Every structure is written in structure tokens, then in C-alpha cells.
Amino acid sequence: MRPRTRKPGTTLLCVGSILFLSLTAPALAIDAPETINIDVMSKFYGPVTFDHAMHVDYASCEECHHHTTGEIVADPNCARCHTHHDAKTVVSCSKCHVADRFNQEYISKLEDPELYHLDKPGLKGAYHLNCVSCHVTTSGPTGCVDCHALTEAGEKLYRTGAFTPETKTASGKEH
């Protein structure tokens, strides 16, 4: 019986493959910013500073970034059709969810009879469906001003802060 001989570089190739696979699998999480400033819809509420680094401890990447990480989709309703997708270089919510769902260009796309996702939420809906539903189950903040500070326009709209109307008691005295 002949002794087994290794071809030159086999060990190096094996070690290199293992290192490559272990380093590229979590690449999306490694490349992610620690914080994200969400301010695309801040007329009435100030921007939200999303602590991405902290949220990684609570959820897997694919739970929030469905269809973009290359992992199996977490939502069973989506997984019926979207079982696996290639990892995308951009995983921003606004890449798929539009900020203004009522613009003519977007509405025209919804008229396509081949389109399944007539129910795809806009950007604000996507944030709130993902964030609030998870916050409910994890006892995170769920009130509007828990995450969003009101702007002056927001205070005026909701009649709070400096725009709070004076109230009077039944006797006519200020409360």
C-alpha cells in the first residue's frame, strides 16, 4: 500500500477556504453601521437614531432585512415564495419600500397584473410594522414620542407643548 501524499498547497487551500467562508458569512453584519439616522419623513417628528449595534443582539439580520441578506426568509408568509435570495449589497429599507406610496409612478406600477405585492407597505409602514411589532414582543418602546421627538410643526398639529390650548374647568377657571 502506497503512503498517501498531499499535493502542494492542499492544506493552504483548505485553511484558506475555511477562513474565507467564516469571514464572508457575517460580512453584512460586520459592514453595517453602528447607528443609522432615519429622517426621511421628519416633518412632524424629529429623526430617529437607530442603534443598529444594539438591535443585532435582539434579532437576526434576515428578520429585518428580508430578501436582502441571502439567508432564508424569517416570515413564513413571505417564505411561501421567497425561500432564498442572493445577498444584496444595499439592504436599506428605502431600496424596496417607497417613501411616497401615492405618487403617480408608484401607482402605475401597481396596475401591472403580474405584480403580486400590491400590499407592500411604504417606507413608513415598513418601519412601523417591523419596529413596533418587535417592540411589543420585547417590551421595547411603542409610543410615538418614545422614539420620535415632535418638531414644532408636530407640536402645532397635535396641539402640544407651546401649542397646548388653555383648559378651563366647569366653573370657568383655568385648570
C-alpha positions, 0 to 999 in steps of 0.5 A: 500500500502506497503512503498517501501524499498531499499535493502542494498547497492542499492544506493552504487551500483548505485553511484558506477556504475555511477562513474565507467562508467564516469571514464572508458569512457575517460580512453584512453584519460586520459592514453595517453601521453602528447607528443609522439616522432615519429622517426621511419623513421628519416633518412632524417628528424629529429623526430617529437614531437607530442603534443598529449595534444594539438591535443585532443582539435582539434579532437576526439580520434576515428578520429585518432585512428580508430578501436582502441578506441571502439567508432564508426568509424569517416570515413564513408568509413571505417564505411561501415564495421567497425561500432564498435570495442572493445577498444584496449589497444595499439592504436599506429599507428605502431600496424596496419600500417607497417613501411616497406610496401615492405618487403617480409612478408608484401607482402605475406600477401597481396596475401591472397584473403580474405584480403580486405585492400590491400590499407592500407597505411604504417606507413608513409602514415598513418601519412601523410594522417591523419596529413596533411589532418587535417592540411589543414582543420585547417590551421595547418602546411603542409610543410615538414620542418614545422614539420620535421627538415632535418638531414644532410643526408636530407640536402645532398639529397635535396641539402640544407643548407651546401649542397646548390650548388653555383648559378651563374647568366647569366653573370657568377657571383655568385648570 
